[in-house]
Amino acid sequence: MRIRQLCLPDSRPTTERLLPLRAIDPQLLLVFGSLAFFADDQALATLQAAFPDSLLLGCSTAGEISSHGVDDHSTVLTAIHFAHTRVQPAATPLHDMADSGAAGARLARQLAADDLQMVLVLGQGVAINGSALLQGISSVLGTGLPVVGGLAGDNAAFSRTYTLNEHGSSDRQLVAVGLYGKQLRLGHGSYGGWTTFGPRAR
């Protein structure tokens, strides 16, 4: 497995900038960016043209996280090439908040298979019930399968968010990708609690 990441402070991909990512021939390209990126039709077209054989998956954010830290008004692209793992996309419209559970089930049915190892799902961040979405996925795939991902952001405006797949971006769509193959090994962890920040106050 090979991974390369590119941070674009101005959210403008060009063919030249994308060459290091294209060099590893990724099956999956993760895209997390500001609203400016998703409003730029040319930026999306450039990605689609540069990675015609890759699955695109991403969403708008309220801050972009990369190996360099956290930025605003940028775009982070992560290209992943798997040696043995198969990837498969899924997408479904979200009609309204009450549709969240059913939408999760629709996504899961597109991905269900005996060798499915993990699901990465991204949803719009407005008018959605994230708990119901997960329950819908679990109703089809069970509770023993790792399901990771999150909901899109819009710099905390809670007005309009976007998800992305290889067909383009949408503010009314849930997207996911399944990872398949017995050779895939997964690990995960979590951290909670408080850490010291700033000068000690008395």
Number of C-alpha atoms within 10 A of each C-alpha: 11 11 14 16 16 18 21 16 15 13 20 16 22 14 11 9 13 18 11 13 21 17 10 16 17 21 20 23 26 18 22 28 30 26 22 17 21 24 12 12 12 14 16 20 13 15 21 18 10 18 20 11 13 21 20 25 26 26 30 31 25 20 20 20 17 16 9 7 8 10 18 15 18 22 28 21 24 18 26 20 18 17 11 12 17 14 19 16 21 20 23 18 17 21 14 13 15 14 17 26 22 19 24 29 21 19 26 26 14 16 24 15 12 9 14 21 21 21 26 17 26 24 33 27 25 20 17 20 18 18 11 19 24 20 18 22 26 18 16 16 20 12 12 9 12 15 18 13 12 14 20 25 26 22 17 11 10 13 11 19 27 29 29 27 24 19 12 16 21 18 20 20 20 28 25 28 24 24 19 20 15 12 11 17 8 8 5 6 4 4 5 5 4 6 5 6 6 5 6 6 4 3
